[in-house]
Amino acid sequence: TRDGENWGLDQKDDYRVEFEKVKSAIVNIAEFKIIERKTSDPDRYARLELEEPNSPEAKSKKVTLRDNKGKALASVVIGKLNPNLFGTGGSGTYIRRGDEKATWLVRGQVQLGEEANNWMARQIVNYGQEKVRRVVVQNPVGDVLTISKAFEKDKNFVLENIPEGRKMKNADEANPLGGVMWRMMFDDVKKAEKQDWPIKPSVAYYSTWEGFTVKIETAKFGDDFWGRFHAFVDENVTDADKRTKAQKTVEEINNRTKGWTYMLTAGDSEKLTSKIGEYLADPKKKGS
């Protein structure tokens, strides 16, 4: 559904979709070139994957374009695809238009995806570890894990507050934690108000060299970890230009994530709930 300049997915509380995917689908359908009329017998629709999309075993997909009042402007059922029917790169697709019984072979194809996730803009944030200055992870029982870089050009994150007599497993052990925000994607999304969050979730703070911090709260619901995001400008940023740029980035992040909660990938949730002991080498036994 379009709201002004933005497109949202009805099945996901109108969460934004990638406009280019919507545009591509509409354009590709509009560019279909009719080649041949096929069967009008409903009993033979299944062979062309043109049965009614709401039937249990249907492989077809129905695309309907509506105006802002909900009136249908155009409708087409998309069926079986033959990628090379007209030679290399010459795809053929079987379709039914609106409520017509007739089916048609057209030249062209359209990618509609199998799931809602195929349409949504699934990237939450995108900041590689080279942009991250410090990460602090706090779990609900009070354990704190902190990694940082002294200089922006440093290759590896250093683990702070290492217990006496212990050391990191490897010099680059903490880098994956520092890189969580690089092309960070979600597996599902819903309105934050639909989840009853714990009073004390796990919390991670990602402070960047650009002067802003992203706060990521993490909690487990059933078998999955979900995250809430909020960004803010660091208090110690005194340079006016840097602060202005940081504020712009913060607004972009918050405008995108405010009011939403995201199902995190298994890899990201594992890092965002990690503890200091996971990054330390086993202590040496006395006498060894």
N, C-alpha and C positions, 0 to 999 in steps of 0.2 A: 504494500500500500504506500502511495506517495503522500507525504505531508509537506507541502511547499516544495523545497528543493531536495528533500530527503526521502529515501525509500526505507520502509521498515517491514519486517517479517511478522505477519499476523500470528503465526504459531509460537513466536518467541517475544510476545509482549511488544511488538513493533520495534524490536532491536534493529539497528541499522544494517542494511545489506550493501554489498558492493555495487554501486551504480553501474559500473562498466559491465558487470555480468547481466544486469537487467537490460541495459542498452543493447548488448550483444545478442541476447535472446530475441528481443523485439525486432532488431534489424535482420537477423538471420531468418526469422519466420517471414518477414515482409519480402525477403528476397527469394523465397521458394519459387521455383519455376515448374509449373505443371507439365508433366511429360505424358501421362497416360491415366485414363480412368480405369479403376479396378472394380472389385466386387461391390455389390450393394446388399449382399446377403449377410445379415448379422451372425449367422451360424459360422461364417467363414472369417469373421473379424479377427479371431484369435490367431489365425495363421499369419496375419500381418501385424499382430500385436496392437490391434485397434479396438479391443473390447472396451466396455465402459470402465473408466479408471477406478470407479468405486467398487468394482467386483473384486472378490478376495484374491484371485490369482492373476489379476490384470498386470500387464507390463507396460501399458500405455500411460501417457501423461497428458493432462488437459490444461491448456493455457487459455485463460480468459482475460481480456482487457476490458476494464470498466471505467466509466467516467467518475467524477467526484461525487456523484449521487448514487453510485452503485449500479448504474445501467450498463448492461453488457454491450460493448462496442464491436467486439469480434471474439470468436472462440474457435479453437482448433485442437483436435486430439492428435498427439504425436505418437507414431507407432514405430515399427521396425526400421532399423537403420542398416543400410548396406554401404559400408565406407568406400568401396571401390567399384560400385556398380557401373559407373561411367568412366572407368579407367582410374589411374592413380590420382588421388585427390578429388575425384568426381563422385561425391556421395549421393546416394539416393535414399529418400525417406518416404514411408507410407503415412498418409494423413487422412483425417476426416474433418470437414469444415462444419462448425456449428453443430446443428442437429441433423445435418444431412445423413442419409443412409449411404450415399455413394462414398467410395474411398478412392484415393488418388495416390499415384506415384509422383513425387516431385523431386527435382534436382536441388540438392542442398541438405544441410543438417543443422541441428541446434542442440547445444549442450544444456541440459536442464538440471543435472545433478540428481543424486538419489536421496539426499537428506537435506534437512534445513540448514545444516552447517555448511553445505556447499554454496549457499547464497550469502551468508552473513560475513561481515567484515570481522574476521576472527582474531586479528592482531590487537592485543591490548596495549602494549607499549613496545618500543624498540630502541633500546640503549645498550650497546655492547659493553663488555667489561672495561674497555679502554676509557669509557666515559664515567665509570663509577669510581669514586674516591674512597668510600667507606660503606660497610654493610654491618648492621647490628640486628641480630635475631634474638628475640625474647620469647621464650615459651611460657605457657600459663603457670608453671610451677616456680618461675623465677630464674631459671637458667638463662645466661646471656652469652651469646657467641658474637665476637666482633672480629672482622677482618678489614684491612685497610692498606692503602698505598701511601708512602711518604711523598712520592713525586708522581706526576701524571705519566711520565715516560717509563715508570717501573713496569716490569713484565708480570710479576707475580704479586698476589695479595699476601700480606703477612697476617698471621693469626695473633691477636693480642691476648694478653693475660694468660699465657701458657703456664700451667702449673710447674712448680720447681721440679727439675729432674725429667721433664718430658719435652718432646719436640714434635714438630709436624712430621707426618708420614713422608711427604715429599714437598719440595719447594713450591710446586704448582698445585698442591692439593686443594686449596681454597678457590682456585680460579673458576671452577664451574658454578660455585655459589655466587661469585661476583658477576657472572655472566647470565644470570637468570632472566634479566630484562631484555636480552637480545632476541628480537623477533618472538616475543612472548605471546603464545596463542592460547585460546581457551577451547575446551571440549564441549561446553554448553554454557548457557547464560540464562538468567532470570532476574526479575525485579527483586531488589534486595529486601523489600518489604514482605516477600513471600517466604523468607527464611527466618527462623527464630535463632538468632546468633547468640553464642555464649557470652557471658559478661567479660571473660578473659580469654580471647583467642590468642593464637600465636601471632606475633607481630614482627615484621622485618622492615627496616628503614634503609633505603638505598640512597645515599647521598652522592651527588655527582660533582664533577669538576666545574660544571656550568652554573652551580649555585642554587640548585633545587634538590629536594628530597622526595622520593616516592615511598609512601607508607603502604605496605601490603599486609592486610590482616588475613589470616588463614584459619579455617575451622573445618572439622570433618562432619559431614552429613551422610549417614549411611556408610557406604564404602568409598565415598569420594571426598576429596578436599576442594573447598571453594574459597575464593579470595575476593576481598574488597580493596579498592584502591583509592588513595587520596594523595595528591601532591601539594607541596608548599615550598615557598622560597625560603632559603636558609637565612637566619637572622644575621649572620656575620658577613653577608654580601654588602659591601659598601660602595663598590663601583656602580655608578648610575646605569651605564649601558648594559653591564652584566646583569644587573637586577631587572632591568626592563625585559631583556631577552628571557631570563629565567621566569619572570612573571607570565610572559606569553606562553611559554611551554607548559607551565603549571595550569594555566587556564585551558589549554588544549587537552591536557590529560584529564582534568576534572570534568570538563564538558562532555568528554567521551565516556567516562566511567561512573560519574555520579548517579546513584540510584540503582546501580546494577551489581550483581554478584556473579562471579565467573567460576565454572568448574575448571580447575587447574589440571594440567597434564600430570601424570604420575611422577615424571622426573622433576618438574618444578616444585610440586608439593613436597617431595622428599627433601629437597634442598632448603625450602623455606621453613621446614620444621626440624632441621638438623640441630645437633648439639655439639659442643666443643670436642667431646671425646671421640667423635667420628673422624676428626681430622688429625688426631694424635697417634704417633707410633706407640706400640706396646712398650711399657716401661721395661728397662733392662733388669734382669734378675740379679740379685746380689751375688758377687763372685764370678759373674760372667764377663 
